Amino acid sequence: MRQAIILSAGQGSRLGQLTSERPKCLIEFGGRTLLDRQLDVAAGCGVSQVVVVTGFKDEAVEAALERRRAAGEGPHVRTVFNPFYKVADNTGSLFVAREALASDTLVWNGDTMVSPALMKKVVANSRQGICVTIDRKAEGYDADDMKVVEEGGRLRAIGKRLTDADGINAESIGLLAFRGDGAERFRNAIEQAMRSPEGTQIWYLRVIHHLAQSSDVWTLDIAGEEWGEVDFPEDVARAEKLVAGW
């Protein structure tokens, strides 16, 4: 696994004042921005090429990446600007970066931090096709969780609107791996989704859900590994505690 696409176009408005003048990916945790931490982990696991999809305050992201380059910090990064970030969901970000959906690649939400140990498991996994990284909860899943139904390592359903009656038994952490024909299948599905009337309102994991109804989509269980999503103000303190141990 040598390439990753990081989706960092959004403002992160649910974080309030923290993102009024900077994108979510530039919030600092333990002296490093969220984006820095993602790129550091990627480089440490052998991911040498990264496409960062930008949107809100893209010039600030470009400046941050230039500082990394000047310091000689890897991996090699190029950016793709999503001019529709205000009106299109994250499927739009993947649409503008669709040329990078080729060969073996990771797709990574820009608000998800993972430990080096977790990323090593994702990169080392040899499952071909499409693989969704999942975790488990001892107690119930909440409304904002990207809930998953999996059976024997196969994804059966994914979405925030799934209920207990659907058989929820995991959640997506916002990190997917594509190998073999997986990236091409996903790219074609993204292009079709964006041509539909509701294309701009579709989450890319909705596209994954539809693919799973007609073909194999796999899951990788990383239960016990450390990761954190930064969506709400209360997530910031939890993320600070996480990175202190990394």
C-alpha positions, -999 to +999 in steps of 0.1 A: +000+000+000+018+031-013-010+057-017-037+074+003-064+099-004-073+121+027-106+139+026-100+172+042-122+196+024-148+204+051-147+232+077-159+211+106-185+236+116-198+214+145-165+223+163-177+259+166-150+285+172-122+260+168-128+260+131-142+294+124-109+305+108-091+273+101-102+239+087-106+210+110-075+192+097-053+220+111-064+217+148-034+208+169-031+178+192+000+175+212+018+201+191+010+185+157-020+192+135-045+165+128-033+164+092+003+163+103-005+133+125-022+115+096+007+122+073+032+111+099+014+078+104+011+072+067+048+078+061+058+056+090+038+027+075+053+030+040+026+051+023+048+073+001+021+092-020-008+111-005-036+131-022-052+156+001-086+169-010-089+205+002-118+230+004-124+254+033-094+276+038-074+256+013-046+282+013-040+275+050-037+238+042-013+245+013+009+266+036+010+239+062+020+213+036+047+236+022+062+238+057+063+200+058+081+200+025+106+226+036+113+205+067+119+174+045+089+156+060+073+129+040+053+115+024+050+132-010+017+151-010-003+168-037-036+185-033-069+185-052-093+214-045-130+205-042-149+237-052-182+221-042-173+214-005-200+237+007-228+220-011-217+184-018-210+157+007-178+137+007-187+118-024-180+150-042-145+151-027-138+116-041-153+126-074-128+155-079-100+131-068-113+101-087-082+098-110-062+088-078-086+059-072-064+034-090-043+004-080-038-001-042-049+029-022-064+040+011-093+064+015-092+082+048-116+106+064-098+139+073-112+139+108-100+104+119-067+099+137-053+064+141-024+049+160+007+037+141-001+001+153-036+004+138-023+017+105+002-011+103-026-036+105-045-019+077-015-017+054-004-053+061-038-067+054-037-086+021-075-088+014-081-079-022-110-057-034-126-033-010-120-035+027-137-013+054-119-009+087-143-015+116-143-014+154-167-028+180-185-012+209-193-030+241-225-009+244-249+006+219-240+027+189-252+063+188-268+083+161-236+097+147-218+064+144-213+050+109-229+017+118-220-016+102-236-050+098-209-076+089-210-114+087-180-136+085-158-107+074-182-095+047-199-061+048-237-065+046-248-030+053-233+004+064-249+037+073-258+061+101-295+052+099-292+015+105-310+003+137-306-025+161-332-044+142-308-045+112-283-064+133-256-037+139-224-053+152-197-028+143-189+007+131-167+021+104-137+042+116-134+061+083-105+043+068-109+020+037-084+000+017-087-008-020-066-035-037-068-053-070-099-042-088-114-025-057-104+010-066-117+008-101-150-006-089-153+022-064-143+049-089-170+037-114-196+036-086-186+072-075-190+085-111-225+068-114-236+082-080-226+117-089-247+115-121-278+107-100-303+134-090-292+131-053-255+128-061-242+158-042-261+146-011-246+111-009-220+100+016-194+079-001-201+051+023-236+050+009-219+040-024-200+013-005-233+001+009-248-003-026-217-021-038-220-046-010-255-055-021-242-069-054-205-078-048-181-087-021-170-059+002-148-070+031-142-058+067-110-056+088-117-057+125-092-036+145-110-039+179-086-030+207-065-006+186-066+032+192-082+057+170-104+088+174-128+109+153-128+147+158-163+159+151-176+177+182-159+198+209-159+170+234-139+149+209-109+173+212-101+164+248-103+126+240-080+131+210-055+149+232-054+120+256-050+095+227-020+112+211-003+116+244+002+079+244+015+078+208 
